[in-house]
Structures are given as structure tokens and as C-alpha cells.
Amino acid sequence: MMATRDSREMLGREDRHKDRPRVVIVGGGFGGLRLAQVLEDEPVQVTLVDRRNFHTFQPLLYQVATAMLDPAAIARSLRAILRRQANVEVRLGTVTGVDWAAKLVLLADGTPIAFDTLVLATGAVTSDYGIEGVAEHAFPLKSPEEALRLRHHVLERFERTLADPARIESGELTFSVVGGGPTGVELAGALVELIDNVVRKDFPGLDVDRAHVVLIEATDHLIDPFHPRSRENARHTLESRGVEVRLGTTVEAVTADAVHLAGGAVVPTRTLIWTAGVRANPLADRLGLDQTQGGRIVVEPDLSVPGHPDVFVIGDLAASRDLDGNLHPQMAPLAQQGADHVAAQLRRRRQGLATDRFDYRNKGVMATIGRNAAVAELPNGLRFRGRLAWVMWLALHLQRLVGYRSRFEVLTSWAWNYLTTDRTARLMVGAADEPSTRR
């Protein structure tokens, strides 16, 4: 069969790109995907490597876990996103190391990928801080698979309690969230709404009033990046909706049926969700590069690696700092701005110019607490809360989703939930290896 004109033109462009400088990006998250996209019109050949074939909008994973959204609404194939870019190739694989002398990225299957410029953008993973039992018994929330396992587990608690109401006494319906950052606050608020608005209707024969959400935070406040008034508003809103907020409380150990707190207090629970912190992706530990706290890779002011000017690190993996020497926050906007910066530095180098310092611009922070409740702060000092902040949060997250299909699906689900208080994505799936199946 003869190739069409469009396919012949595409093949021709790909052949021409083979002689271009090779930019290999490891990681298809916010930073890696953004960099691949902004390099579309640059004279380079891009290879994007990720162990998954899709990009996930992580800020909405908690809504998958609490039955508001299905994973497909917030995840999209990397190939589908990038298929119109003739200078981009997507490779599925797990990076195990780098041969610095030969300038090769090494995959788990033994395949090497040559590079002229390497950009590391593998993000962060959940950190358990070495606390006993967390790795075995807690639920992290960094991927669609983890969100589905958590959703199944939460709904299963009610099914089991309906069959045996005595389970309530042992904490079957106590849902503990550790970590009072934006994810923990959003998740705690969403769990309460799931229980009050959905579970109560689905289980009329169950004493749903016995269900209990506990939010545990080691510091004396919630949502650390925010102003004290916003923090207090978040705490007050959660408590008014039935969440028990425990501030200044640290976790000493976790078992299959309890959380053990400093001072000897014990919270009987079969569900512990861990949102207390992150560390750099384990790949950073295998590269032989200098690291700082949380495993982040030390970088120069321009985000290149000391001693490796053709290697850049962006996003959560990079130990980039502000002018005062403080580490930048590990947030999606940091990764995207880092991607834009690296693209600009590659352009400067081609023009024979020196690279610039990375200047992170804080565009504000937001966190939703639940229906008609959120807090939002802008860099100019303006602060919003309540329904207006909630609408701002909705609009921003819709705008940041990748693709019109995802935006339409999420908007439709949000509208249905708002009008009916119902959540349609409550199928119990993805539980093959969740903690509850091992005990």
C-alpha cells in the first residue's frame, strides 16, 4: 500500500530530525511534558521517556479516590498529546541509570538511549520518613492506581461494616489522613462529603453517623504555604463539617488496625492515608550526583548539574533555590516554569550566549476544602475564601487540565455532583494489592 502524502511528509520530517541535537527528557509529568511541548519548533530531536504511557493531573487524584472522577478524566496518553509533534518520540521504559561518559540513558530492559542534552524530570514519591509500619499499612496518593486502590478500600469498609456492625468499635469506619498540606485538607473534606452525601444514601441500614474522618498534622497549623487567616479558615471549615483536626500531633508507628501517636495516644483505624511528605524519585539515588534534603539533586542557578553542563534537572527532583538560598516549593508550577527555562537556555546556547539564572515566579496558591469552600491567595497579597475562592479553584484546575476531552469530562462530573450531590465513579476496582487484602 502506498503511503499518503501526509505520511510521506511526516516521514521526511522525521528523517531530517535524526541529525538534530538529541534532547532526552526523563519523566512525563508536568515538567517533562511541558518541555517536550515547548520544544516543538526548536531544531532538536526529543525523546520523552516514562515508565507509564500517560500523563496524570495529580492535583485531582483525591477526587478519583473519593468517587467524584474516574482516572480517565485526569489522565491522557502521552502519545496522543504529542503525536502531532514530528520532532518528539515517546519511549516507554524505566530508567535505571546513566552512563555519563558515553552520554547514554540506560533502561531496565538494557536499551540505551543516546543524548546530547539530558533533562531529568521524574518528580517525587511519597516519603514515610522511616516511620514504622507506614510503608506496609498506609495508602499513598501519587498515581491513578493508588487512587483506585484507596477508593475500593474506603467503599469496602462500609460494605464490611454493613455485614458486621461490630466492626465499628475497632475503627472500621475511622478514616485517618496524615498530613495537613493542601492534599490532606482537600482529601479530608472530600471524604466527609462522600460519607454525608453518598454513603448515607447507599447504606440506609448502616449507622453512618459513626463514620469518622481524622486529619493529623505534626505542626500547629494546616496548609503551610498560606497566610495564618487562610489556615484558620481551612481548619474551622473542616471542623464545622465534621472532620476531627489534630494539630501538633506526630505519628510514631502504624499497624494494620491503629495509628500510634506521640505521647501514647492510639487511633483505631483500618484506613490510614499518607499525604505527609514527599522525597525525590529514587532514580536520583542511583545517578551518583550530589543530593540535598529529600534526595533532591543539587543544581546550578541555571538548573544544570554541576560538572554536567548538558544535564538539567527540573521540578520536584531539582534542589533549585531562590535568591535567599531557600529551596523552591515542590509544586506543579515550579516544574512547568523550569521546563520553559530549560527550553530558553537551550536556545541561548545555540546562539552562543551564556545561560540565565532560573527565577521562579510564585503566581499564588489555592486549596479547596469542599463544596463552596476554598482558600486562595495571590502574590499581590489579595486573599479569598469561601465560594469565590472555590470558583477560582475550579476555573484554574479546569484550565490546567490537558486536552478538551479531559476538561469536558471533569466539568460534567463536577456539574452533576454539584446539582445532585451524587458521585457516579464509585465502582470498587483496583484492589488486588491494597493493604486491606493482606490482613
C-alpha positions as CSV (number, residue, x, y, z in Angstrom):
1,M,0.0,0.0,0.0
2,M,1.4,3.4,-1.0
3,A,1.9,6.0,1.8
4,T,-0.3,9.0,1.7
5,R,1.1,12.4,1.0
6,D,0.7,13.4,4.7
7,S,2.5,10.3,5.9
8,R,5.4,10.8,3.4
9,E,5.8,14.3,4.6
10,M,5.8,13.1,8.2
11,L,8.5,10.5,7.4
12,G,10.5,13.1,5.6
13,R,10.4,15.4,8.6
14,E,11.4,12.6,10.9
15,D,14.4,11.7,8.7
16,R,15.6,15.3,8.9
17,H,15.3,15.4,12.6
18,K,17.6,12.4,13.1
19,D,20.6,14.6,12.5
20,R,19.5,17.2,15.1
21,P,20.8,17.5,18.7
22,R,19.2,14.8,20.8
23,V,17.3,16.0,23.9
24,V,16.2,13.2,26.1
25,I,13.6,14.0,28.8
26,V,13.1,11.5,31.6
27,G,9.6,11.8,33.1
28,G,6.2,12.7,31.5
29,G,4.8,14.7,34.4
30,F,4.1,18.5,34.5
31,G,7.7,19.5,33.7
32,G,8.7,16.8,31.3
33,L,5.5,17.1,29.2
34,R,5.7,20.9,29.1
35,L,9.3,20.8,27.9
36,A,8.5,18.4,25.1
37,Q,5.7,20.7,24.0
38,V,7.6,23.9,24.1
39,L,10.5,22.3,22.1
40,E,8.1,21.7,19.2
41,D,9.5,24.4,16.9
42,E,13.1,24.1,18.0
43,P,15.8,22.4,15.9
44,V,16.2,19.4,18.2
45,Q,15.1,15.7,18.2
46,V,13.2,15.0,21.5
47,T,12.8,11.6,23.2
48,L,10.4,11.6,26.1
49,V,10.9,8.5,28.4
50,D,8.4,7.4,31.0
51,R,7.5,4.1,32.7
52,R,3.8,4.9,32.1
53,N,2.3,5.7,28.7
54,F,0.1,8.5,30.1
55,H,0.3,11.9,31.9
56,T,-1.7,12.3,35.1
57,F,-3.1,15.5,36.5
58,Q,-2.1,14.7,40.1
59,P,-3.9,17.6,41.9
60,L,-7.2,15.8,41.2
61,L,-6.2,12.3,42.3
62,Y,-8.0,12.8,45.6
63,Q,-11.3,13.2,43.6
64,V,-10.6,9.8,42.0
65,A,-10.1,8.3,45.4
66,T,-13.3,9.8,46.7
67,A,-15.5,8.6,43.8
68,M,-16.0,12.0,42.1
69,L,-13.9,11.3,39.0
70,D,-12.7,8.3,37.0
71,P,-9.0,8.0,36.3
72,A,-9.5,8.5,32.5
73,A,-10.8,12.0,33.2
74,I,-7.5,13.2,34.6
75,A,-5.0,11.0,32.6
76,R,-4.2,11.1,28.9
77,S,-1.9,9.1,26.6
78,L,1.4,10.8,26.1
79,R,1.4,9.7,22.5
80,A,-2.0,11.2,22.0
81,I,-0.8,14.5,23.4
82,L,2.4,14.7,21.4
83,R,1.5,12.8,18.2
84,R,1.4,16.0,16.1
85,Q,4.9,16.9,17.0
86,A,7.2,15.5,14.4
87,N,10.3,16.1,16.5
88,V,9.1,14.1,19.5
89,E,9.4,10.4,20.2
90,V,7.8,8.7,23.2
91,R,9.6,5.8,24.7
92,L,8.0,3.5,27.3
93,G,10.6,2.3,29.8
94,T,12.1,2.6,33.3
95,V,15.3,4.4,33.6
96,T,17.8,2.6,35.8
97,G,20.9,4.8,35.4
98,V,23.0,7.0,33.1
99,D,26.4,6.3,31.5
100,W,27.8,9.8,31.9
101,A,31.0,9.2,29.8
102,A,29.1,7.7,26.9
103,K,26.1,10.0,27.3
104,L,23.6,7.2,27.4
105,V,20.4,6.8,29.4
106,L,20.0,3.2,30.5
107,L,16.6,1.4,30.6
108,A,15.6,-1.6,32.7
109,D,15.4,-3.8,29.6
110,G,19.0,-3.0,28.7
111,T,18.2,-0.5,25.9
112,P,20.5,2.6,25.8
113,I,19.2,6.0,24.6
114,A,21.9,8.4,23.4
115,F,21.6,12.1,24.3
116,D,23.3,15.4,23.7
117,T,21.2,17.1,26.3
118,L,19.5,15.2,29.2
119,V,16.7,16.6,31.3
120,L,15.7,14.8,34.5
121,A,12.0,15.4,35.4
122,T,10.9,12.3,37.3
123,G,9.3,14.2,40.1
124,A,8.8,12.9,43.7
125,V,7.4,10.0,45.5
126,T,5.7,9.6,48.9
127,S,8.1,9.8,51.9
128,D,7.3,7.8,55.0
129,Y,10.2,9.4,57.0
130,G,11.2,5.9,58.1
131,I,8.2,5.6,60.5
132,E,7.4,2.0,61.4
133,G,4.5,0.5,59.6
134,V,3.8,3.3,57.1
135,A,5.1,1.5,54.1
136,E,3.2,-1.6,54.9
137,H,-0.2,-0.2,56.0
138,A,-0.7,3.4,54.7
139,F,-2.2,4.4,51.5
140,P,-0.1,6.9,49.4
141,L,-1.8,9.0,46.7
142,K,0.6,9.7,43.9
143,S,-0.9,7.7,41.0
144,P,-4.2,6.6,39.4
145,E,-3.5,3.0,40.6
146,E,-3.1,4.2,44.2
147,A,-6.2,6.4,44.0
148,L,-8.3,3.4,42.7
149,R,-7.0,1.2,45.5
150,L,-7.9,3.8,48.1
151,R,-11.4,4.2,46.6
152,H,-12.0,0.5,46.7
153,H,-10.7,0.3,50.2
154,V,-12.9,3.1,51.5
155,L,-16.1,1.8,50.0
156,E,-15.2,-1.7,51.1
157,R,-15.1,-0.5,54.8
158,F,-18.9,0.3,54.6
159,E,-19.7,-3.0,52.8
160,R,-17.9,-4.9,55.6
161,T,-19.5,-2.9,58.4
162,L,-23.0,-3.4,56.9
163,A,-22.3,-7.2,57.1
164,D,-20.9,-6.9,60.6
165,P,-21.7,-3.7,62.5
166,A,-19.5,-4.7,65.4
167,R,-16.5,-3.7,63.2
168,I,-17.2,0.0,64.0
169,E,-15.8,-0.5,67.5
170,S,-12.4,-1.5,66.1
171,G,-12.1,1.6,63.8
172,E,-13.5,0.2,60.6
173,L,-15.2,3.5,59.8
174,T,-12.5,5.7,61.1
175,F,-10.5,7.3,58.2
176,S,-7.2,8.9,59.2
177,V,-5.4,11.3,57.0
178,V,-1.8,12.2,57.9
179,G,-0.5,15.5,56.6
180,G,-2.2,18.8,56.7
181,G,-1.0,20.3,53.4
182,P,-3.3,21.1,50.5
183,T,-3.7,17.4,49.5
184,G,-4.6,16.3,53.1
185,V,-7.0,19.1,53.5
186,E,-8.7,18.5,50.2
187,L,-8.9,14.8,50.8
188,A,-10.3,15.1,54.3
189,G,-13.0,17.5,53.1
190,A,-13.9,15.2,50.1
191,L,-14.1,12.1,52.4
192,V,-16.7,13.9,54.6
193,E,-18.8,14.8,51.6
194,L,-18.6,11.3,50.2
195,I,-19.8,9.9,53.6
196,D,-22.6,12.5,54.1
197,N,-23.9,12.9,50.6
198,V,-23.4,9.4,49.0
199,V,-22.7,6.7,51.6
200,R,-25.6,7.8,53.8
201,K,-28.0,7.2,50.8
202,D,-26.3,4.0,49.6
203,F,-26.4,2.3,53.1
204,P,-29.7,3.2,54.7
205,G,-29.3,0.2,57.1
206,L,-25.9,1.4,58.4
207,D,-25.3,3.9,61.3
208,V,-23.3,6.2,59.0
209,D,-23.1,8.8,61.9
210,R,-20.4,6.5,63.4
211,A,-18.1,7.2,60.4
212,H,-15.3,9.5,61.4
213,V,-12.5,11.4,59.5
214,V,-9.4,12.4,61.4
215,L,-6.8,14.8,60.0
216,I,-3.4,14.6,61.7
217,E,-0.7,17.3,61.3
218,A,2.6,17.5,63.0
219,T,2.8,21.3,63.0
220,D,0.5,23.7,64.8
221,H,-1.3,24.7,61.6
222,L,-2.7,23.4,58.3
223,I,-1.7,24.3,54.7
224,D,1.7,25.7,55.5
225,P,2.2,27.9,52.4
226,F,-0.8,30.0,53.3
227,H,-1.4,33.1,55.5
228,P,-2.5,32.4,59.1
229,R,-6.0,33.6,58.4
230,S,-6.4,31.2,55.5
231,R,-5.0,28.4,57.6
232,E,-7.5,29.1,60.4
233,N,-10.3,29.3,57.8
234,A,-9.4,25.9,56.5
235,R,-9.3,24.4,60.0
236,H,-12.6,25.9,61.0
237,T,-14.3,24.8,57.8
238,L,-13.2,21.2,58.1
239,E,-14.2,21.0,61.8
240,S,-17.6,22.5,61.0
241,R,-18.1,19.8,58.5
242,G,-17.2,17.0,60.9
243,V,-13.5,16.4,60.5
244,E,-11.5,16.0,63.7
245,V,-8.3,18.0,63.2
246,R,-5.4,17.1,65.4
247,L,-2.6,19.7,65.2
248,G,0.8,19.4,66.8
249,T,0.5,15.6,66.6
250,T,3.2,13.3,65.2
251,V,2.8,9.6,64.2
252,E,5.2,7.2,65.9
253,A,4.1,3.9,64.4
254,V,1.3,2.4,62.2
255,T,-0.2,-1.1,62.5
256,A,-2.9,-2.8,60.5
257,D,-5.6,-1.5,62.8
258,A,-4.3,1.6,64.5
259,V,-2.2,4.8,64.3
260,H,0.1,5.2,67.3
261,L,0.7,8.9,68.1
262,A,3.4,10.6,70.2
263,G,2.5,10.7,73.8
264,G,0.9,7.3,73.7
265,A,-2.5,8.1,72.1
266,V,-3.9,5.5,69.7
267,V,-6.4,6.0,66.9
268,P,-8.1,2.7,66.0
269,T,-8.4,2.7,62.2
270,R,-8.3,0.4,59.2
271,T,-7.6,3.3,56.8
272,L,-4.5,5.5,57.0
273,I,-3.9,7.8,54.1
274,W,-0.4,9.3,54.0
275,T,0.0,12.8,52.5
276,A,2.6,14.0,55.0
277,G,5.5,14.5,52.6
278,V,7.5,13.6,49.5
279,R,11.0,12.9,48.6
280,A,12.8,12.9,45.2
281,N,12.2,10.0,42.9
282,P,14.5,7.0,43.8
283,L,16.2,7.4,40.4
284,A,18.1,10.4,42.0
285,D,19.8,8.0,44.4
286,R,21.2,5.9,41.5
287,L,22.8,8.6,39.4
288,G,25.9,9.4,41.5
289,L,25.0,13.1,41.6
290,D,25.1,15.4,44.7
291,Q,21.8,15.5,46.6
292,T,20.3,17.6,49.3
293,Q,17.4,17.1,51.7
294,G,14.7,14.9,50.5
295,G,17.0,13.4,47.9
296,R,16.7,16.4,45.5
297,I,19.6,16.7,43.0
298,V,21.9,19.7,43.5
299,V,21.8,22.1,40.6
300,E,23.4,25.3,39.4
301,P,21.4,28.5,39.3
302,D,20.5,27.8,35.6
303,L,19.2,24.3,36.7
304,S,22.1,22.4,35.1
305,V,24.0,19.8,37.1
306,P,27.5,20.8,38.5
307,G,30.1,19.2,36.3
308,H,27.5,18.2,33.7
309,P,26.5,21.3,31.8
310,D,24.4,19.3,29.3
311,V,22.3,17.8,32.0
312,F,19.4,19.8,33.6
313,V,17.0,18.9,36.4
314,I,13.5,20.4,36.8
315,G,10.6,20.2,39.1
316,D,10.4,18.2,42.4
317,L,13.7,16.5,41.6
318,A,15.7,19.7,41.5
319,A,17.2,21.3,44.6
320,S,16.7,24.8,43.0
321,R,16.8,27.7,45.3
322,D,15.6,31.3,45.5
323,L,17.9,34.3,46.0
324,D,17.8,33.8,49.7
325,G,19.1,30.3,49.4
326,N,15.8,28.6,50.3
327,L,14.7,25.5,48.4
328,H,11.8,26.1,46.0
329,P,8.5,24.5,46.8
330,Q,7.7,21.2,45.1
331,M,4.7,22.2,43.1
332,A,3.5,21.8,39.5
333,P,4.1,25.5,38.5
334,L,7.7,25.1,39.5
335,A,8.1,22.2,37.1
336,Q,6.4,24.0,34.3
337,Q,8.4,27.1,34.8
338,G,11.5,25.0,34.9
339,A,10.6,23.5,31.6
340,D,10.2,26.9,30.0
341,H,13.5,28.0,31.5
342,V,15.4,25.0,30.1
343,A,14.0,25.5,26.7
344,A,15.1,29.1,26.8
345,Q,18.7,28.1,27.9
346,L,19.0,25.6,25.1
347,R,18.1,28.4,22.7
348,R,20.7,30.7,24.3
349,R,23.4,28.1,24.0
350,R,22.7,27.6,20.3
351,Q,23.1,31.4,19.9
352,G,26.4,31.3,21.7
353,L,25.1,33.1,24.8
354,A,25.6,32.3,28.5
355,T,22.7,30.7,30.4
356,D,20.5,32.7,32.8
357,R,19.5,32.0,36.4
358,F,16.2,30.3,36.9
359,D,13.8,32.7,38.5
360,Y,10.7,31.0,39.9
361,R,7.6,33.3,39.9
362,N,5.0,32.5,42.6
363,K,1.6,33.0,41.0
364,G,-0.4,32.2,44.1
365,V,-1.7,29.2,45.9
366,M,-5.1,27.6,46.3
367,A,-6.7,24.8,48.2
368,T,-10.3,23.6,48.2
369,I,-11.9,22.3,51.4
370,G,-15.1,21.1,49.8
371,R,-18.3,22.2,48.3
372,N,-18.4,26.0,48.1
373,A,-15.3,26.3,50.3
374,A,-11.7,27.0,49.4
375,V,-8.9,29.4,50.1
376,A,-6.9,31.3,47.5
377,E,-4.0,33.7,47.8
378,L,-2.4,35.9,45.0
379,P,1.2,37.2,45.0
380,N,-0.1,40.8,45.4
381,G,-1.4,40.0,48.9
382,L,-5.1,39.5,47.9
383,R,-6.7,36.6,49.8
384,F,-10.1,34.9,49.0
385,R,-12.1,32.3,50.8
386,G,-15.5,30.6,50.6
387,R,-17.5,30.3,47.4
388,L,-15.5,32.8,45.3
389,A,-12.2,31.1,46.1
390,W,-13.9,27.8,45.3
391,V,-15.0,29.0,41.9
392,M,-11.4,30.3,41.3
393,W,-10.0,26.9,42.2
394,L,-12.4,25.2,39.8
395,A,-11.6,27.5,36.9
396,L,-7.8,27.2,37.4
397,H,-7.8,23.4,37.6
398,L,-10.0,23.1,34.5
399,Q,-7.7,25.4,32.6
400,R,-4.6,23.4,33.6
401,L,-6.0,20.0,32.5
402,V,-4.5,18.6,29.4
403,G,-7.0,18.4,26.5
404,Y,-10.5,19.5,25.8
405,R,-11.8,16.0,26.4
406,S,-10.5,15.9,30.0
407,R,-11.8,19.4,30.7
408,F,-15.3,18.5,29.4
409,E,-15.4,15.2,31.3
410,V,-14.3,16.8,34.6
411,L,-16.6,19.8,34.2
412,T,-19.5,17.5,33.5
413,S,-18.8,15.4,36.6
414,W,-18.4,18.5,38.8
415,A,-21.7,19.9,37.5
416,W,-23.5,16.6,38.1
417,N,-22.1,16.4,41.6
418,Y,-23.0,20.0,42.4
419,L,-26.6,19.6,41.2
420,T,-27.3,16.2,42.7
421,T,-24.6,15.7,45.4
422,D,-24.2,12.3,43.8
423,R,-20.9,10.6,42.8
424,T,-21.1,8.2,39.9
425,A,-17.5,6.9,40.0
426,R,-17.9,4.6,42.9
427,L,-17.0,1.2,41.3
428,M,-14.9,-0.9,43.6
429,V,-11.9,-1.7,41.3
430,G,-8.1,-1.8,41.6
431,A,-7.8,-3.6,44.9
432,A,-5.6,-6.5,44.0
433,D,-2.7,-5.5,46.3
434,E,-4.2,-2.9,48.7
435,P,-3.2,-3.2,52.4
436,S,-6.7,-4.5,53.4
437,T,-6.3,-7.6,51.2
438,R,-3.2,-8.6,53.1
439,R,-4.7,-8.7,56.5
